[in-house]
Amino acid sequence: MQLRTHLLASTLAGIAIYPRSPRRAALLTLAGVLVDADHYLVYALRSGDWNLVGALRYDRRRSRPIRPGDTRPRYGPLRSIIHRARLILPLAWLVSRRWPALRPIAAGIALHLALDTYMMLSLDWRVWRRARNRCERCGVGGLELGVYYVRPPNRGGDRWALDNRAAWCNVCAQLVRSQDERSPLA
């Protein structure tokens, strides 16, 4: 639910795309942030807690590793159909083509979904800072690195947790992926 990231990116995009139309810039910003309302609804339905502050606390806590003795429940991925880009983007752009006044909303939704893609995985500065230009698996420095999931989300890994991301060299990434393909699904 990266609320701050989505808010900042959609606000800057709204100002850049619509510098002379504050109303359109605001629509783009709102659409870029309100797509995450589904996270709150899924959390509330799964947990029974409709408190917004509780949802924000849970979101902050779920991206951290589980500490010993922590028995608070985890509710799994909090994504609904709204985050399926292949479904939502064509629909949003068809609607905005029919009604041009809705184009800022379609742009905000597109920006939000773009920020949530795997492409943005490699832009996580926290992983690069932690790696310090060395492969986090073999420790060799000066190689071309990429950011990879330690355990991919489709195999049960957390999509947004920092401890589930690592900067690896190409050799280590291939070794991990070949081992991962041989092991049965978790």
N, C-alpha and C positions, 0 to 999 in steps of 0.2 A: 504494500500500500504506500509506497514512497511519496507521501503527501507533499513534503517540502520540495522534492525534486520536480514533481509534476506541477506544483504551483509556480515555482520559479521559472521553469522552462516554458510553460504555457503563457505566463505573464510577459516574459521577454519576447516570445513569438508573437503574441497579440500586439505588443507595442511596435515590433518591427514590421509586421505585415499590414497593420492598420494604424499608422501613426496619426492620421487625421480623423479617425473615427473611434472615439473612446467606447462607444456602444458595441461595436463589432469586436474590438480588442477585449472587452469584458466578456462577451459571449464566448470567444475563443478560450479565454482563461477559465471560465466556468465549465465549459465542456471538457477541457483538459483535466480538470480536477474532479468533477462530479462523476466521471466514469468509475472512479474508485468507490462510489456509494455502494456498489455491489459487494465489496469486501465487508463493509459494515453490516449489510443485510444478511450475508451468509454467516458472519460471526454471530449476529444476534439470533438467527434461527437455530444455529447449532448449539450455542451456549445458553440461550435463554436470557442473556444479559443485554438489555436494550440501551444501556448507558453508553454514550459516545466516549466519555473519558475512559471507561473500562475497555472499550474496543481499541482505543489508541494505546493504552498501556499494554494490552495483549499483543498488539502489532509490534511494539517495541521489544517485548519479551520474547516473542516467537522467533525472532531472527538471531537470538543468542543461543549458544549451546546450552543443553540441559545440565544444570548443576546437580551434584549429588544431594539427595534429600528433597529435590523439587518435585512435588507430586501434583502440581497444578496441571489440568488437562491441556492437551494440544488438539486443535480442531482441524488440522490438515490444511490443504491449500484453500484459500478463501477466494477463489476465482469462479465467476459464473460465465454464462454464455456471452456476456458483454465483452469479455476479453478475448474472444475468438476473432482475430483480425480478418481471416479469410471470409468470415460471414458478415461481420459488422462493417468493414471498410467499403465493400461494394454497395451495401445498402445505404450507408451514410452519403456516399458520393452520388448515388442515383437520386436520393431525396434532395440533395443540395443542387443537383442539376435542374430538377423540376422546380424547386423553390430557392432562388438565389439568395434570399435573405438568411437561409440556413447554412450557407457556406462557412461562416466562422465556426459554427458548431461542428461541422464535418472536419474542419481543419484541426480543431481542438481534440476531437476523438482520434484522428489520425496521428497527431503528435503524441498523445498519451500511449497509444498502442505501439508506436515506434520506440518510445522510451522503455517499453516492457519487453522488447525482443531480445533474442540472444546476442544480436550485434552489440547491444549496449553492455554486455557482459565484459568485453575487453576494455571498456572505458572506466571500469571501477578503479579509481585511483588508490583506494585502500589496499588492494591486492598488490599493485605495483610498488607502493611504498613499503609494504611488508616484505616483498621479495628482494628489494635492493639490487636489482639487475642480476639476480642469480636464480637458477632453476630451484624451485622449492622442493623438488624431489631428489635430484642428484647433487645439487649444490654448486654446479659449475657455472661460472660467470662469463659474461661476454657472448652468450649464445642468443639467437633469436627466440624470444619467449612469446607465449600466448596464454591467455587466461582460460582455464577449463574448469568444469565442474568436477569435484572429487567424486561425487556420486550424482549422476544425472537426475534431474527431476522426474523423468519417466521411470526411474528405478527407485524412487522413494527419497531422493535428496531434496533438500530445501532450496528453492530457487533463489531466495534473497539472502540467505545466511552467508556471512563472510567466511566462516570456517568451512563452507562447502565449495569455495573457489580457491584455485591455486594457479600460480604462474609457473608453467612448465616449459621446458624446451621441447622441440618436436619429437625427439627420440623418446623421452619419458612419456609424452602424451600418447604416442603410438603404443608403447608398452602397456600403459594403463588401459587403453581402450581395447587392446587385444586380450588382456586378462579379463576385462569386464565382459567382453563378448562370449568368452568361454564359460563364465560363471552363470548359473541359472538366475532368472529374475527373482529379485527379493520381494 
